[in-house]
Amino acid sequence: MSLVGIIANPASGKDIRRLVAHGTVFDNVEKTNIVQRILLGLAATGVKKVLFMPDTYGIGEKALDKLGGSEKLDLEVSFLKMRIGRGADDSTLAAKMMREAGAGCIIVMGGDGTSRAVAKECGDVPLLPISTGTNNVFPSMVEGTTAGLAAGITARGISQETIRTKKLNIWLNGKLVDLALIDAVVSADLFVASRAIWDMSRVKAVIATRGEAHNIGMSAIGGCFYPITMTDRQGLYIEIGEGKQVVKAPIAPGIIAEVGIKGYRPLEIGERVQVQYKPSTLALDGEREIMIRSDDLVEIELATDGPLVVDVKKTLRGAVQQNFFATV
């Protein structure tokens, strides 16, 4: 039986960047509405089993109630038996449990940070990330109905069009300790504090798997003078500071900053960059995560074994070619 997992982060779209920038709050009522449409899309594909990550708001339960229950949808819906309330660790554990349960696709609702948490344990289960966060380079703005259709078609094996993404491996004193999907940012801040990073006066370096001018966040800095796409087999290292070049980049919603580029160079697959500015903190996909001491050796490696992501358009086109939507 095909199984689709749904991880909806109730905290995404509400961080401090809503105060220091101009982003709108993505509330849980709208997330519930999106989940309703996802469930309707999944049911239409013939998927019979859906597994939710539980959350403090009850997004999945509320969506089901509004639709009249799982029986009306002809779906077997269940919720992971897990303790919640530990932030991003909830999404990581849920991804692991869904992978072990045999999920054929995992729908992820959140920003880059939520996708990063899921990527730690999803293995080769394809992800369909929907943007409901702040920095949204990894997830896309996908309509819930369309997402449900594409996820169900993927899980059932009717059409499977996925992209293997890049990632950054974070090495601390010779040990692999973490990963980033989009960027790792070295900041002069010495504490994790509110986690989110937006003050360019404190940023010393940006290492990115990709970045284009239409992105929002630190990866957009590179995208505004040296664009790198999701499928390009390279990354980018940028040293921030006074130099010969200044670029304008959308580093947060509504904030277009002038950023001095002290130096930059493309990164090849497998190449490692050492963090030179110490002590400091390292922000991964928009959130400060790692405090770096003066005697720490921190290396950031560009790798090609990131998570698989569903190509929604190609997946649906493939289903059309299989006459999935047509009746004879």
Number of C-alpha atoms within 10 A of each C-alpha: 11 18 24 28 31 26 28 28 27 24 20 23 23 17 16 15 20 15 10 14 14 12 20 14 15 18 14 19 14 12 21 22 16 23 27 22 20 25 27 19 22 28 22 18 20 16 24 20 19 23 22 22 25 26 21 10 14 14 25 25 19 17 22 19 11 11 15 11 16 20 11 10 17 15 18 15 21 16 16 14 11 12 10 16 10 8 13 17 15 21 28 20 21 27 28 17 20 26 22 13 13 15 23 23 29 30 24 23 25 29 26 28 24 29 31 25 23 25 25 19 20 26 17 16 25 27 29 28 27 24 25 31 25 27 28 24 25 24 23 16 12 16 13 21 19 18 26 29 26 32 34 30 29 29 26 20 13 19 22 21 21 18 16 16 20 26 26 28 22 24 19 16 12 11 11 14 11 17 24 28 27 29 28 28 24 28 26 17 17 16 16 17 11 11 18 18 26 20 13 16 12 15 23 20 25 22 30 32 31 28 27 20 18 12 21 23 25 28 32 26 31 25 23 18 16 16 17 23 13 18 13 12 17 21 29 23 19 20 18 22 19 12 12 9 12 17 15 16 25 21 24 25 17 12 17 15 17 14 20 19 20 16 15 16 12 16 19 14 17 13 14 18 15 11 20 14 15 18 17 23 23 29 23 27 30 26 20 23 18 20 18 21 14 10 9 14 16 21 20 24 22 28 22 16 14 22 25 21 21 25 18 23 12 15 21 24 15 17 21 14 12 12 12 15 12 9 5 4
